[in-house]
Amino acid sequence: MTLTGLVFMVAFLGVLVLALVRNPIYGLYAYIAEFYLHPPSRWWGQFLPDLRWSMLAAAVTLIAIMLRAPPDPHRQRWYSTTPGKFWILFAIWFWIGGLWALDQSQHWPAAVLVSKYLLVYFMVYRLVDTRDKVTAFLLLHVAGCFYLGMLAYGADASSRLDGVGGPGIDDSNTLSMHLGTGVVAAAMLTLHLKGWRRYFCIVAIAFSMNAIVLTESRGAFLALVAAGLMLFYLRPVAYKGMFYVFAVLGVLLFFRVASTQFWDRMNTVQVAAAGDDNEMDTSALSRYAMATAQLDMAKAYPLGAGHRGSEVLSPRFLAKEFMAQGVGGGARSSHNVFLTVLVEQGIPGAVLFICVIVWTGQTLRRLKRETAVPSPSPEQVTRAVHAAAIGGGLTVVLIAGLFADFSKCEVQIWLMALLASLLQPASATAAIAVPGVATPRRAPQVSFGAGD
């Protein structure tokens, strides 16, 4: 056993003990930390016992919640929240769809994963119930992205970055999307925090953006641009000036870390948008062909073809030149979240997907209206910062999902749970000062006379 592995195991188990004897939130922190560290994926974890680390953290957290965290009567139960209802319905439909799924061996494990996300949603929503805890959770997410950025630092730039993240975020497209959510969260926290935590967020942004560049993901690049527009819309009134300054610095930093190879790949986005088949690269052209084929698949299977149904059906609906070479003549997987849901979970799944997007947009607009007042209170400013960080992250997931299949990415569950939590009354007194958080200056009061 390596020294690093021993330190991890002792610290991990120690945090779980704290969850049982002090506060269940420590169990959630251990779960998130394991998500990023994931010992089986690291050299130092190869000699550690197989304790099913994430399952252990979730189980201990659940026990701690039952022992030490009675439900707050002033907050909705997790299953009464709108995202909770949607996800419960989606999980039920997912299990029902297994009855006619084309690939049973792939569908049932995915159904278990979807059900696991119900537990993750419950833990995040139930435990992250104060503004301070939302800040802490976002900081932990930023720290995890910083860790992945450090692992990617110095990687071979001649090929796309793969294999840095743990399960579910190890490929280049998913990793870049996940890191993008961390970048936008860190950007908003940089405005709101002070001291070492502000500087930590700035450093985390630099390392995360460098890793995004190494992935050469066109979807993540467009997602960051869209997230920037969302941040502009949701920016807190109290930090308006700082927002513009940091936005310019962020753009300059991105241009600094972006390589020529990265920009060459990004230029293919313009070609793809123009629809010129002669100039479009093979990857973009195959995605267009697959999207067209998936519409035909959806017509043939209106109730869904089950998990990985797009891949199973691709030989029937897609020309051979677009197939990935492999056993049995090759197949092609989906590269669009909505089309994945439409084909694999059918019209009911697609309706739920659209409803979640509509609810998210309406909720962010509501939070914007509630916090964009001439003289916001510290509570309103903090809420606006959180809304922008979460809204920007969900924008990254949505836009990047137009170019890759992120239907099972876990970060969207975290963000949806945080967004639902923002709508609830905080369990702690908002007037208590938060160490390390900058107190925003109130906007000046403006009065208008009768002649104005």
C-alpha positions in Angstrom: 0.0 0.0 0.0 1.4 3.4 -1.0 1.6 6.3 1.5 -0.8 8.3 -0.6 -3.3 5.5 -0.6 -3.0 5.1 3.1 -3.6 8.8 3.7 -6.6 8.7 1.5 -8.1 5.7 3.3 -7.6 7.1 6.7 -8.9 10.5 5.7 -11.9 9.0 3.9 -12.9 6.8 6.8 -12.3 9.6 9.3 -14.7 11.9 7.4 -17.3 9.2 7.4 -17.0 8.9 11.2 -17.6 12.7 11.4 -20.7 12.2 9.3 -22.0 9.8 12.0 -21.0 11.7 15.1 -21.3 15.3 14.0 -23.1 16.1 10.7 -24.2 14.0 7.7 -22.9 16.7 5.4 -19.4 15.2 5.9 -20.7 12.0 4.3 -21.8 13.9 1.2 -18.4 15.6 1.1 -16.7 12.2 1.2 -18.9 11.0 -1.6 -18.0 14.0 -3.9 -14.3 13.7 -3.0 -14.3 10.0 -3.9 -16.0 10.9 -7.2 -12.9 13.0 -8.2 -10.2 11.0 -6.5 -11.6 7.5 -7.3 -8.8 5.3 -6.0 -9.2 2.5 -8.6 -8.4 5.0 -11.4 -5.2 6.3 -9.7 -1.8 4.8 -9.4 -1.9 5.2 -5.6 -5.2 3.3 -5.2 -4.2 0.1 -7.0 -3.2 -1.5 -3.7 -6.1 -0.4 -1.6 -8.8 -2.8 -0.6 -12.0 -2.7 -2.8 -14.4 -1.1 -0.4 -16.8 0.2 -3.0 -15.9 3.7 -1.9 -18.8 5.6 -3.4 -21.4 3.1 -2.2 -19.8 3.1 1.3 -20.0 6.9 1.4 -23.6 6.9 0.3 -24.7 4.2 2.7 -23.0 6.0 5.7 -24.5 9.3 4.6 -28.0 7.8 4.5 -27.5 6.3 8.0 -26.3 9.6 9.3 -29.3 11.4 7.8 -31.7 9.1 9.6 -29.8 9.5 12.9 -28.9 13.2 12.8 -30.9 15.1 10.2 -34.6 15.1 10.7 -36.5 16.8 7.8 -37.0 20.5 8.0 -40.8 21.1 8.1 -40.3 24.4 6.2 -38.7 22.8 3.2 -40.4 20.6 0.6 -39.6 16.9 0.7 -37.2 15.9 -2.0 -39.9 13.9 -3.9 -42.2 17.0 -3.9 -39.7 19.2 -5.7 -40.2 19.5 -9.5 -36.9 18.0 -10.5 -37.5 15.2 -7.9 -40.8 14.4 -9.5 -39.4 14.4 -13.0 -36.5 12.2 -12.1 -38.7 9.7 -10.2 -41.0 9.4 -13.3 -37.9 9.1 -15.6 -36.5 6.3 -13.4 -39.9 4.4 -13.3 -40.2 4.7 -17.1 -36.6 3.6 -17.5 -37.3 0.4 -15.6 -40.6 -0.2 -17.6 -38.7 0.3 -20.8 -36.5 -2.7 -19.9 -39.4 -4.9 -20.8 -38.8 -4.2 -24.5 -35.2 -2.9 -24.5 -33.2 -4.2 -27.5 -30.0 -4.6 -25.4 -31.0 -6.1 -22.0 -27.4 -6.4 -20.9 -26.9 -2.7 -21.2 -30.3 -1.5 -20.1 -30.6 -3.0 -16.7 -27.2 -1.7 -15.3 -28.2 1.7 -16.7 -31.6 1.5 -14.8 -29.6 0.8 -11.6 -27.5 3.9 -12.3 -30.5 6.1 -12.9 -32.0 4.9 -9.6 -28.7 5.6 -7.9 -29.0 9.2 -9.1 -32.3 9.4 -7.2 -30.3 8.8 -4.1 -27.7 11.4 -5.1 -30.4 14.0 -5.7 -31.9 13.2 -2.3 -28.6 13.6 -0.5 -27.6 16.9 -2.1 -31.0 18.4 -1.8 -31.5 17.3 1.8 -28.1 18.2 3.1 -27.2 21.3 1.2 -29.9 23.4 2.8 -28.2 26.7 3.7 -26.4 29.3 1.6 -23.1 28.5 3.3 -23.4 24.9 2.4 -24.2 25.7 -1.3 -21.0 27.8 -1.3 -19.1 24.9 0.3 -20.5 22.4 -2.2 -19.6 24.5 -5.2 -16.1 25.1 -3.8 -15.7 21.3 -3.4 -16.8 20.9 -7.1 -14.3 23.5 -8.1 -11.6 21.8 -6.1 -12.3 18.5 -7.8 -12.1 20.1 -11.2 -8.8 21.7 -10.1 -7.5 18.3 -9.2 -8.4 16.9 -12.6 -6.8 20.0 -14.2 -3.6 19.2 -12.3 -3.7 15.6 -13.5 -4.0 16.9 -17.1 -1.3 19.5 -16.8 1.7 18.6 -18.9 -0.2 15.9 -20.9 0.8 15.2 -24.5 -0.8 18.0 -26.5 -0.4 16.1 -29.8 -3.6 14.0 -29.1 -6.9 14.6 -27.4 -6.9 14.2 -23.6 -8.6 11.0 -22.4 -8.5 8.9 -19.3 -8.0 11.6 -16.7 -11.3 11.5 -14.9 -12.9 8.6 -13.2 -15.9 6.5 -14.3 -18.3 8.5 -16.4 -16.0 11.5 -17.0 -12.9 9.8 -18.5 -13.5 10.5 -22.1 -12.5 13.8 -23.6 -16.0 15.2 -24.4 -17.5 14.3 -21.0 -14.4 15.5 -19.1 -14.4 18.9 -20.9 -18.2 19.4 -20.2 -17.7 18.5 -16.5 -14.7 20.9 -16.2 -16.8 23.6 -17.9 -19.4 23.4 -15.1 -16.5 23.9 -12.6 -15.2 26.9 -14.5 -18.4 28.8 -14.4 -19.0 28.0 -10.7 -15.4 29.2 -9.9 -16.0 32.3 -12.0 -19.0 33.3 -9.9 -17.4 32.4 -6.6 -14.4 34.5 -7.6 -16.7 37.5 -7.5 -18.3 36.6 -4.2 -15.5 35.2 -2.0 -12.4 36.9 -0.7 -9.0 35.9 0.7 -7.4 32.6 -0.2 -10.6 31.1 -1.5 -10.9 33.8 -4.3 -7.3 33.1 -5.3 -7.9 29.4 -5.2 -10.9 29.7 -7.6 -8.7 31.8 -10.0 -6.0 29.1 -10.1 -8.6 26.4 -10.5 -10.1 28.2 -13.5 -6.6 28.3 -15.1 -5.9 24.6 -14.7 -9.5 23.6 -15.7 -9.4 25.7 -18.8 -6.1 24.3 -19.8 -7.5 20.8 -19.5 -10.5 21.8 -21.6 -8.2 23.0 -24.3 -6.3 19.7 -24.2 -9.6 17.8 -24.8 -10.1 19.8 -28.0 -13.9 19.5 -27.5 -15.9 21.7 -29.8 -19.0 21.1 -27.9 -17.4 22.2 -24.6 -16.1 25.3 -26.3 -19.5 26.3 -27.6 -21.0 25.4 -24.2 -18.6 27.8 -22.5 -19.6 30.6 -24.8 -23.3 29.9 -24.1 -22.6 29.8 -20.4 -20.9 33.1 -20.6 -24.1 34.6 -22.0 -26.1 33.0 -19.2 -23.7 34.4 -16.6 -24.1 37.8 -18.2 -27.9 37.5 -17.8 -27.8 36.2 -14.3 -24.9 38.3 -13.0 -25.6 39.8 -9.5 -26.3 43.5 -9.6 -23.9 44.2 -6.7 -21.0 42.7 -8.7 -21.7 44.2 -12.1 -18.4 46.1 -12.4 -16.3 43.2 -11.1 -18.1 40.9 -13.5 -17.0 42.8 -16.6 -13.4 43.0 -15.3 -13.2 39.2 -14.5 -14.9 38.4 -17.8 -12.3 40.1 -19.8 -9.5 38.5 -17.8 -11.2 35.1 -18.3 -11.3 35.5 -22.1 -7.7 36.6 -22.1 -6.7 33.6 -20.0 -8.5 31.3 -22.4 -6.7 32.7 -25.4 -3.4 32.3 -23.5 -3.8 28.6 -22.8 -5.5 27.7 -26.2 -3.1 26.1 -28.6 -3.0 26.4 -32.4 -4.1 22.8 -32.7 -7.2 23.7 -30.5 -8.2 26.6 -32.7 -7.7 24.5 -35.9 -10.2 22.0 -34.5 -12.6 24.8 -33.4 -12.6 26.2 -37.0 -14.3 23.1 -38.1 -17.4 24.3 -36.2 -17.9 27.0 -38.8 -17.6 24.5 -41.6 -20.1 22.2 -40.0 -22.6 25.1 -39.5 -22.3 25.9 -43.1 -23.2 22.4 -44.0 -20.5 21.9 -46.7 -20.1 18.1 -47.0 -16.9 18.5 -49.0 -15.2 20.5 -46.2 -16.8 19.0 -43.2 -14.6 16.6 -41.2 -15.5 13.0 -40.8 -16.6 13.4 -37.2 -19.0 16.2 -37.8 -20.4 14.6 -41.0 -21.1 11.3 -39.2 -22.9 13.1 -36.4 -25.2 14.8 -38.9 -25.9 11.4 -40.5 -26.5 9.8 -37.1 -28.9 12.5 -36.1 -31.0 12.0 -39.2 -31.0 8.3 -38.7 -32.1 8.7 -35.1 -35.2 10.6 -36.2 -36.1 7.5 -38.2 -35.3 5.3 -35.2 -37.7 7.3 -33.1 -40.5 6.9 -35.6 -40.0 3.1 -35.6 -39.8 2.9 -31.7 -42.1 5.6 -30.3 -41.9 4.0 -26.8 -38.1 3.8 -26.9 -35.6 1.1 -27.9 -34.0 0.9 -24.4 -30.5 2.0 -23.3 -28.0 1.9 -26.1 -30.8 1.4 -28.5 -29.3 4.0 -30.9 -26.2 1.9 -31.1 -28.1 -1.3 -31.6 -30.2 0.2 -34.4 -27.5 2.1 -36.2 -26.6 -0.7 -38.6 -30.2 -0.7 -39.8 -30.6 3.0 -40.2 -27.1 4.3 -40.9 -24.9 4.0 -44.0 -21.8 1.7 -43.6 -19.3 4.5 -44.2 -20.5 6.2 -41.0 -20.2 3.2 -38.8 -17.4 2.9 -36.2 -15.3 -0.2 -37.0 -15.7 -3.0 -34.5 -17.0 -6.5 -33.8 -20.0 -7.5 -36.0 -19.4 -4.9 -38.7 -19.4 -1.8 -36.4 -22.0 0.4 -34.9 -22.5 4.1 -34.1 -23.4 5.6 -30.8 -25.5 8.7 -30.2 -23.9 12.2 -30.0 -26.9 14.2 -28.9 -28.6 14.0 -25.5 -32.1 14.8 -26.7 -32.0 12.4 -29.6 -30.6 9.7 -27.2 -33.5 10.2 -24.9 -36.0 10.3 -27.8 -34.7 7.1 -29.3 -34.0 5.1 -26.2 -36.7 6.3 -23.8 -39.2 7.2 -26.5 -41.7 10.1 -26.5 -42.4 9.9 -22.7 -38.7 10.3 -21.9 -38.4 13.2 -24.4 -41.4 15.0 -22.9 -39.8 14.7 -19.4 -36.5 16.0 -20.8 -38.2 19.0 -22.3 -40.2 19.7 -19.1 -37.0 19.7 -17.1 -35.4 22.3 -19.4 -38.5 24.5 -19.3 -38.7 24.3 -15.5 -35.0 25.2 -15.3 -35.4 28.2 -17.5 -38.4 29.5 -15.6 -36.7 29.0 -12.3 -33.6 30.9 -13.3 -35.7 33.7 -14.6 -37.6 33.8 -11.3 -34.4 33.9 -9.3 -33.2 36.7 -11.5 -36.3 38.7 -10.9 -36.1 38.1 -7.1 -32.5 39.2 -6.8 -32.1 41.9 -9.4 -33.3 44.7 -7.2 -31.7 48.2 -6.9 -30.5 47.6 -3.3 -30.0 43.9 -2.8 -29.5 42.4 0.7 -26.5 40.2 1.4 -28.9 37.2 1.2 -30.1 38.2 -2.2 -26.6 38.7 -3.5 -25.5 35.3 -2.3 -28.6 33.8 -3.9 -27.9 35.5 -7.1 -24.3 34.2 -7.2 -25.5 30.7 -6.6 -28.2 31.0 -9.2 -25.7 32.2 -11.8 -23.1 29.5 -10.9 -25.8 26.7 -11.1 -27.5 28.2 -14.2 -24.2 28.6 -16.0 -23.3 25.0 -15.2 -26.6 23.6 -16.4 -26.1 25.7 -19.6 -22.8 24.0 -20.2 -24.4 20.5 -19.8 -27.3 21.4 -22.1 -25.3 23.0 -24.9 -22.4 20.4 -24.8 -25.1 17.8 -24.9 -26.0 18.8 -28.4 -22.7 17.3 -29.5 -22.3 14.3 -27.2 -24.4 12.0 -25.1 -24.5 13.3 -21.5 -27.9 11.7 -20.6 -26.3 10.0 -17.6 -23.8 12.6 -16.4 -23.9 13.0 -12.6 -23.0 16.7 -12.4 -26.4 17.6 -13.8 -28.0 15.8 -10.8 -25.9 17.9 -8.4 -26.8 21.1 -10.1 -30.6 20.3 -10.3 -30.6 19.5 -6.6 -28.8 22.7 -5.8 -31.3 24.7 -7.9 -34.2 23.1 -6.2 -32.6 23.9 -2.8 -32.3 27.5 -3.7 -36.1 27.8 -4.0 -36.5 26.7 -0.4 -36.1 28.8 2.7 -32.6 28.5 4.1 -32.3 26.5 7.3 -29.8 28.8 8.8 -30.1 32.5 9.7 -29.1 34.5 6.7 -27.9 37.5 8.8 -24.9 35.6 10.2 -21.7 36.7 8.6 -19.9 34.2 6.5 -16.1 34.1 6.9 -14.3 34.6 3.7 -17.2 36.0 1.8 -17.0 39.6 0.6 -19.8 41.8 1.7 -21.2 43.5 -1.4 -21.7 47.2 -1.6 -25.3 48.2 -1.8 -26.3 50.0 -5.0 -27.0 53.7 -4.3 -30.6 54.6 -3.8 -32.0 56.8 -6.6 -35.0 58.9 -6.0 -36.9 60.8 -8.7 -38.6 64.0 -8.2 -41.9 65.1 -9.8 -40.2 66.6 -12.8 -38.1 63.5 -13.6 
